Structures are given as C-alpha cells and as structure tokens.
Amino acid sequence: MNRPLRTSLIFFGGLLTIGGILMAAWTGLALLSSHDVRDHRDFALSTGDLIIDTDDAGVTIEPGAAGTISVDSKITHSINGAKPSWSLVGNRLKLRLNCPGFMHVECDGSYRIKVPLGIPLEVSSDSGGISASGLRQNMRFSTDNGHIDVSESTGNLQLSTDNGGITTSRVRADTVVVDTDNGGVRLRLDTAPTRVKVTTDNGGVRVTVPGDENTYRVSAKSGNGGIDNELGDDPRANRSIEIRTDNGGITVDRAPAR
C-alpha cells in the first residue's frame, strides 16, 4: 500500500471514530436530559361532531362534559425533542408532538382526552394506539401503527389500523366495520348487531355475539387458517357477519347465556 493511500485511510478512519464518539455523547446527553412533562388544556366545542388528529402519540378517550374537550398530555422532553402544539379549529382538534426529523433520541407522548357524549367522533393517529371506554356515540378510529381497543361503549364502530390488533369488549353496536393489514381481531358484542364486517390481511379473527335466539347470515373465508362457525348460516336472517382473512383462523360464536 502506498503512503498517500495509507494516510487517507488513517484520516477517514479517524473522522469515523470521532463521529462515533460525538454521536454517542449526543445520545447520552439526550437520554440524561429526557423527562416527562405533563400539561392540561380545555377547549370549548361549538360543533355537533368532533375530529381528533394526532401524529406520534397514543390516545385514550373518555367521556367528558357537554361542549368541552379536556386534554391531559404526558410528553417526554429532551435535547432536540418534542415541540408540542395544540389547536382547535372548528370541529378539528389537532395535537402535534412535532418530533424533529434528525438526531432525536427521545420524542414520544400520550394524550388522555375527555369528549362530549352523543356526537359523532373521529380519531386518527399517524403512529400510536387508540383506546376508548365509556363512550355513547358513533365512533371512527384509525391509526397507521398501533392497537385499537373499545370497551364499555355504545355506538356504531368503524375501526382501522395498518399495523396492530383490534379488540372490543362490552360494546353495544348496530354496525361494526373493522379493517387491519396486520393484526388479530377480537370482537365481543353485548347486543345483537345488524352488520359486522371484518377484513385482515394477516391475523386471526374471533367474533362473539350474545347468547340469544338471533340468527345471522354468516360468510367466513380464510386463505390460510381454520374456520369454526358455531352460529351456522341463516340465508333469511336480517343480520349479517362477514369475515375475510388472508392468513389466520376464524371463530364465530355466542357468549354464554346470562
């Protein structure tokens, strides 16, 4: 190896070493500086519906007072971390962590939001799970990455996630439409639904309806997985259950009679 080439290799090797040391030091400083910051905001809602739009945070939805949206946040701050923003314009509540696109180590958060009951509710997240409990309204929830869970609630449901499971429990709904690209689906309904539609590319599905005398038109298809349909299929029924999965087992059953 000639001398100029050897000198160049030593030089660039030194630069890489220094860069690695600086990156490690930056990461250490960011981790040492990280801390949770809690905040609270109230917003007056004058419209007859509500859309909640978030970026990179998990969301928990609970029942609140009429005409008011209450938001509690817990956000991890650090060097070059989140720069959160809040705004309500019309019916849209926009919550942003505003994580930097380069060299951020700690940038995450979560929101607990209390919403008025009885109005249509839509929640969308770029990345983060959505959980709702105790609601009384039609709900439309979607996330690009995260689990969706609805419990102890009443209202029609439209639930969608690109990556994550979907569950419901102690829910009263006339219509339930569920879609996930990658994740299992577990639906337990406390009242007989008129229509249930479930689509998943990869994940098992279980739908449990009340242990009463209602019958259903049932269509269940899996590209790769077993099917256990305890309800049978009544072509004359006014109620329907449709399930499609490319990969995963399917179970349709009744809850034990109370």
C-alpha positions in Angstrom: 0.0 0.0 0.0 1.5 3.4 -1.0 1.9 6.1 1.6 -0.7 8.6 0.3 -3.4 5.9 0.3 -2.5 4.7 3.8 -2.6 8.3 5.0 -6.0 8.9 3.5 -7.4 5.7 5.2 -6.0 6.7 8.5 -7.5 10.2 8.1 -11.0 8.9 7.2 -10.8 6.3 9.9 -10.1 9.0 12.5 -13.1 11.0 11.2 -15.4 8.0 11.6 -14.1 7.4 15.1 -14.6 11.0 16.2 -18.1 11.0 14.6 -19.0 7.8 16.6 -17.7 9.4 19.8 -19.7 12.6 19.2 -22.9 10.6 18.3 -22.5 8.5 21.5 -22.0 11.7 23.5 -25.1 13.3 22.0 -27.2 10.3 22.6 -26.0 10.2 26.2 -26.8 13.8 26.8 -30.3 13.4 25.2 -31.1 10.4 27.4 -29.8 12.2 30.6 -31.9 15.3 29.7 -35.1 13.4 29.0 -38.0 14.0 31.4 -41.8 13.7 31.3 -43.8 17.0 31.2 -47.5 16.9 31.9 -49.9 19.6 30.7 -53.6 20.2 30.6 -55.8 22.2 28.2 -59.6 22.7 27.9 -61.3 23.6 24.6 -64.8 24.8 24.0 -66.6 22.8 21.3 -69.4 24.5 19.5 -70.0 22.0 16.6 -72.1 18.9 16.5 -69.2 16.5 15.8 -65.5 16.1 16.7 -62.4 15.1 14.8 -59.2 14.4 16.8 -56.0 14.4 14.7 -52.6 13.3 16.3 -49.2 12.4 14.9 -46.9 10.3 17.1 -48.7 9.7 20.4 -51.1 7.2 21.9 -54.6 8.4 22.6 -57.1 7.4 25.4 -60.6 8.7 25.0 -63.0 9.0 28.0 -66.5 10.6 28.5 -66.5 14.3 29.4 -68.7 17.3 29.9 -71.0 18.6 27.1 -69.4 21.3 25.0 -65.9 20.8 26.4 -62.8 18.9 25.3 -60.3 18.3 28.1 -56.8 17.2 27.2 -54.2 15.9 29.5 -50.8 15.2 27.9 -47.6 13.4 29.0 -44.7 14.2 26.7 -41.1 13.2 27.0 -38.9 16.2 26.5 -35.1 16.1 25.9 -32.4 17.9 23.9 -33.7 18.2 20.4 -37.0 16.6 21.5 -40.7 17.3 21.0 -42.1 20.7 20.4 -45.8 20.1 21.1 -48.6 22.2 19.7 -52.4 22.2 20.3 -55.2 23.8 18.3 -58.9 23.5 17.8 -60.3 24.9 14.6 -64.0 24.3 14.0 -64.6 20.6 14.8 -60.9 19.5 14.4 -58.6 19.2 17.4 -55.1 19.0 16.2 -52.4 17.6 18.5 -48.8 17.5 17.4 -45.6 16.4 19.1 -43.5 17.9 16.2 -40.6 15.5 16.7 -37.5 16.7 14.8 -36.7 14.7 11.7 -33.0 14.4 12.5 -31.0 13.2 15.6 -33.8 12.9 18.0 -33.4 10.2 20.7 -36.4 10.7 23.0 -39.6 12.0 21.5 -42.9 10.4 22.5 -46.0 11.1 24.4 -49.6 10.2 25.2 -52.9 12.0 25.5 -55.9 11.4 27.7 -58.9 13.2 26.2 -62.4 13.7 27.6 -65.0 14.3 25.0 -68.7 15.2 25.0 -71.0 12.2 24.6 -73.7 11.9 21.9 -71.8 13.4 19.0 -70.0 11.6 16.1 -66.4 11.1 17.0 -63.4 10.5 14.6 -59.9 9.9 15.9 -56.9 9.5 13.6 -53.2 8.9 14.5 -50.1 8.6 12.4 -48.5 6.3 14.9 -49.9 5.3 18.3 -52.6 3.2 19.8 -56.2 4.4 20.4 -58.2 3.3 23.4 -61.8 4.3 24.2 -64.0 3.5 27.2 -67.4 4.6 28.4 -68.5 6.4 25.2 -72.0 6.9 23.8 -71.7 7.9 20.2 -70.8 6.7 16.7 -67.0 6.2 16.5 -64.5 6.1 13.7 -60.9 5.3 14.7 -57.9 4.9 12.5 -54.1 4.6 13.1 -51.2 3.8 10.8 -49.4 1.9 13.6 -51.0 0.9 16.8 -53.6 -1.2 18.6 -57.3 -0.1 18.8 -59.4 -1.0 21.8 -63.0 0.0 22.6 -64.8 -1.1 25.8 -68.0 -0.4 27.7 -69.3 1.8 24.9 -72.4 2.2 22.8 -72.4 3.3 19.1 -71.6 2.2 15.6 -67.9 1.4 15.1 -65.5 1.9 12.2 -62.0 0.8 13.2 -58.9 0.6 11.0 -55.2 0.1 11.6 -52.4 -0.6 9.2 -50.4 -2.5 11.8 -51.9 -3.6 15.1 -54.7 -5.6 16.7 -58.3 -4.5 17.2 -60.4 -5.5 20.2 -63.9 -4.6 21.6 -65.5 -5.7 24.8 -68.8 -4.9 26.5 -69.8 -3.0 23.4 -73.4 -2.3 22.1 -73.3 -1.5 18.4 -75.6 -2.0 15.5 -72.9 -1.8 12.8 -69.2 -2.8 13.3 -66.7 -2.4 10.4 -63.1 -3.4 11.1 -60.0 -3.5 8.9 -56.4 -4.2 9.7 -53.4 -5.1 7.4 -51.5 -6.9 10.1 -53.1 -7.9 13.4 -55.6 -10.1 15.2 -59.2 -9.0 15.7 -61.3 -9.9 18.8 -64.8 -8.5 18.9 -67.2 -9.2 21.8 -70.6 -7.6 21.4 -73.2 -7.3 24.2 -76.2 -6.7 21.9 -77.1 -8.4 18.6 -75.5 -6.4 15.7 -77.2 -5.9 12.4 -74.0 -5.9 10.4 -70.4 -7.0 11.2 -67.6 -6.8 8.6 -64.0 -7.8 9.4 -61.1 -7.7 7.0 -57.5 -8.5 7.8 -54.5 -9.5 5.7 -52.7 -11.2 8.5 -54.3 -12.2 11.7 -56.9 -14.4 13.4 -60.4 -13.3 14.0 -62.9 -14.0 16.7 -66.4 -12.5 16.8 -68.6 -13.2 19.8 -72.3 -12.2 19.8 -74.9 -12.5 22.6 -76.2 -15.9 23.6 -79.7 -15.2 22.4 -82.0 -16.5 19.7 -81.0 -14.1 16.9 -79.7 -15.7 13.7 -77.2 -14.4 11.2 -76.1 -14.7 7.6 -72.5 -15.7 8.1 -69.8 -15.6 5.5 -66.3 -16.5 6.7 -63.3 -17.1 4.5 -59.6 -17.6 5.3 -56.8 -18.0 2.8 -54.8 -19.9 5.4 -56.5 -21.0 8.6 -59.3 -23.0 10.1 -62.9 -21.8 10.4 -65.1 -22.5 13.4 -68.6 -21.1 13.0 -70.9 -22.0 15.9 -73.7 -19.8 14.6 -74.4 -21.6 11.3 -75.7 -19.6 8.4 -79.3 -18.5 8.0 -79.8 -17.1 4.5 -83.1 -15.5 5.5 -81.7 -13.6 8.6 -81.7 -9.8 8.7 -78.4 -9.8 10.5 -75.1 -10.5 8.8 -71.5 -11.3 9.7 -68.8 -11.2 7.0 -65.2 -12.1 7.8 -62.2 -12.2 5.4 -58.6 -13.0 6.3 -55.7 -14.0 4.1 -53.8 -15.7 6.9 -55.4 -16.7 10.2 -58.1 -18.7 11.8 -61.7 -17.6 12.2 -64.1 -18.2 15.1 -67.7 -17.1 15.3 -69.5 -18.0 18.5 -72.0 -16.9 21.1 -71.3 -15.7 24.6 -72.7 -17.9 27.4 -76.3 -17.1 28.2 -76.7 -15.0 31.3 
